[in-house]
Amino acid sequence: MTEHKRKKRSAGRTARVRQRNRNLLVLLGCLCAVGLLVFLGTRLYGAIRGTDDASQTSLETEDPLAGAPPLDVELLTVNEYSRPGIPLEKVKYVAIHYTANPGSTAIDNRNYFENLKDSHETKASSHFIVGLEGEIVQCIPTAEISYATNERNVDTISIECCHPDETGKFNEATYQSLEELTAYLCNRFGLSVDQVIRHYDVTGKDCPRYYVQNPDAWEQLKTDIEEQMSADNA
């Protein structure tokens, strides 16, 4: 083999080695790029999922209301019939209701609201329910609207009250807890007692019945709430 042929063959091998090395570098670069894309995609997906989870958590839970009367927090499942998860931007009123279901308990009424997500019977709920023994059940965070006070849902915290009979008059335990809860909410959101209203004051509905049919009793309740507000601030 002549010297010229040997040099030509050696040059060919060198070119092939260089091409193979270039191909390997290109392949390695592609693999690194794919790995980087997978890593970034995983991080982005995790961030999105984390945001979604945080949003859902904010809908499902709320920090305990500092200084509030004892509460049994039994938040409703987020659903379009009783807890739509719509933000309540600014509280302007506290509305008092009665359940119109004599003898029922606070948890009975809470469960009725919860079951609306399945029955689709109507849209109804309240933030709190005060029971016959003075127990207070929280159904909806105060940062969300409830379906209780019609056009005032957007700026009102609503309280349903249990009652022992058809008159709708609250017993002593219910009355006391309602007074304490309403005073607390007024102080917390900077409301005056004039911003405590009845369902009746919004729609003309006979609710809370006894305190619509007996205006003096309603005025006394507001006086008691105002005194409790002052005592809480002392």
C-alpha positions, 0 to 999 in steps of 0.5 A, spaced: 500 500 500 502 506 498 504 512 502 498 516 499 493 510 500 495 510 507 494 517 509 487 517 505 484 511 509 487 514 515 484 521 514 477 517 512 477 514 519 478 520 522 473 524 519 468 518 521 470 518 528 469 526 528 462 525 525 460 519 530 463 524 536 458 530 533 452 525 533 453 523 540 454 530 542 448 532 538 444 526 541 447 528 548 444 535 547 437 533 545 437 528 551 439 534 556 434 538 553 428 533 554 430 532 561 430 539 562 423 540 559 421 534 563 423 537 569 420 544 568 414 541 566 414 537 573 415 544 577 410 548 573 405 542 574 406 542 581 406 549 582 399 549 578 396 544 583 399 547 589 395 553 587 389 549 586 389 545 592 390 552 596 384 555 593 380 549 594 383 549 602 381 556 602 374 555 600 373 549 605 376 551 611 377 558 615 381 559 621 377 559 628 374 566 629 378 569 634 374 571 640 368 568 638 363 565 642 364 557 642 363 554 635 362 547 632 365 548 625 361 544 620 362 547 613 358 545 608 361 542 601 362 547 596 356 546 591 352 551 587 345 549 592 348 551 598 355 554 598 357 557 592 364 559 594 363 566 592 367 571 596 363 576 600 367 582 599 365 587 605 360 585 610 355 591 611 349 587 615 348 581 620 341 578 618 337 574 623 332 569 621 328 563 624 328 556 621 321 555 620 322 548 622 319 548 630 323 543 634 329 542 629 336 542 632 342 546 629 345 540 626 338 538 623 338 544 619 345 544 617 345 537 614 338 540 610 343 545 607 348 540 606 343 535 602 341 540 597 347 539 593 344 532 592 337 534 592 337 540 588 330 542 592 332 549 592 338 554 594 338 555 601 344 556 607 346 561 612 353 562 615 351 560 622 345 556 626 344 557 633 340 551 636 335 550 642 341 549 647 345 555 645 350 551 640 352 555 634 354 551 628 358 554 623 356 552 616 359 557 611 366 562 612 364 569 613 369 570 607 363 567 603 356 569 601 350 564 603 344 563 600 339 566 605 337 574 605 336 575 597 339 581 594 343 582 601 347 575 600 352 579 597 354 583 603 350 580 609 352 575 614 346 570 616 344 567 622 338 562 622 335 560 629 332 554 632 325 555 636 321 550 640 314 552 637 310 555 631 310 562 634 318 562 632 320 565 639 327 563 641 328 560 648 333 563 653 339 559 651 338 560 643 337 568 645 343 568 649 347 565 644 344 569 638 346 576 642 353 574 643 354 571 636 351 578 633 355 582 638 361 579 636 360 579 629 358 587 629 365 588 633 369 584 628 366 587 622 365 594 625 358 594 624 353 598 629 347 595 631 343 599 626 346 594 621 343 588 625 337 586 620 331 581 620 330 577 613 323 581 613 327 588 613 329 585 606 324 582 603 318 583 607 318 575 609 315 573 616 322 572 618 324 571 624 316 570 625 316 572 633 320 578 632 316 581 626 310 580 629 312 583 636 316 589 634 318 591 641 321 584 642 325 586 636 327 592 639 329 589 645 333 584 642 337 589 638 338 593 645 341 587 648 346 586 642 348 593 643 349 592 651 353 586 649 357 589 644 359 594 649 361 589 654 365 585 649 369 592 648 370 594 655 
